[in-house]
Amino acid sequence: MSLVYFVRHGESVGNHLLEGLSPDENILSENGHLQAHNLGIHLQNVTFTHVFASPYIRAISTAEHILSESKAVYSDDVIVVDPDIRERNLGIYEEKSTTELVKALMKTGDDYLDWAPEGAETRLDVERRLESFLKKIEMIVDSGLEEKTILVVTHCTLMVHLWHYLLQTMEKLQDEAQPRELEVVVAHGSDHLKSLQQDAFSSFANREKSLASRKSCMQQ
């Protein structure tokens, strides 16, 4: 059976400060580096045949930490940077503080995944590029006879969109014969983080009801 590991990047500086920073500024925090390092140790016996990361530095750095702790040896160009798994763009609320974002969301009464402020990617926009990425994964899994083990380092909101997309797709196609089975082996695994402090954004989201849909992916 081929396996795909979807991983959220470690805590970023923006997560720690509860500020929306530009992608170039929003690198891993000190705690984020520790999280990624621990995840690498947790996965050190896994040999990945393919590695994908979002274009953002925090995701690429997380992937590098994971591979650096591996018992396997990887080439310098093993990480494929794919824009289809970048974080959702929030339009006019990009680079705004988390507090500003939450206040605006609460005013609308929308669920976070359906909220589409001016200039933001809609839920459908995100799902379209997720579908594009999953087709690439499908081609890899179907190529050759050997089993694949794929690492995908992405973002919190994108993982929630992915989860909802897969569940909805499975529900729509439940009466149709499928070429392959999909099994979730572990969801929300965080054993590797037990020795570390909870990151600041996770703590904030656990207190904030309007971000309920994002809680489950904060520490992965």
WOCORHU-V848622 format. One line per field, one symbol per residue. ss: DSSP state (h for helix, s for strand, l for the rest). phi: phi as a letter, one per 40 degrees, with the letter a starting at -180 (. if undefined). burial: + if it has 16 or more other ideal C-beta (glycine too) atoms within 10 Angstrom, else -. Layout:
ss->???
phi->???
burial->???
This chain:
ss->llsssssslllshhhhhllllllllllslhhhhhhhhhhhhhlllllllsssslllhhhhhhhhhhhhllllllllllssslhhhllllshhhllllhhhhhhhhhhhlllllllllllsllhhhhhhhhhhhhhhhhhhhhllllllsssssslhhhhhhhhhhhhhhhhhllllllllllllllllllhhhllllllhhhhhhhhlhhhhhhhhhlll
phi->.cbbccbcdcdbccdccfbcbcdccccccdccccdccccdcdbcccbccabbacccdcccccccccccccccbbccbccccbccbccccbfcbcgcccccccccccccgccdcccbcdgcccdcdccccccccccccdcccccgcccbbbbbbbbdccccdcdcccccccccbccbcbcacbbccbbgcadcbccbcccccccccccbccbdcbdcbcbb
burial->---+++++++++++++-++++-+--++++-++++++++++-++----+++++++-++++++++++++-++-------++--+-+++++-+--++---+--++-++------++-+++--++-+--++-++--++-++--++------++++++++++++++++++------------------------+-++--+--++++-++--+-++-+++-++++
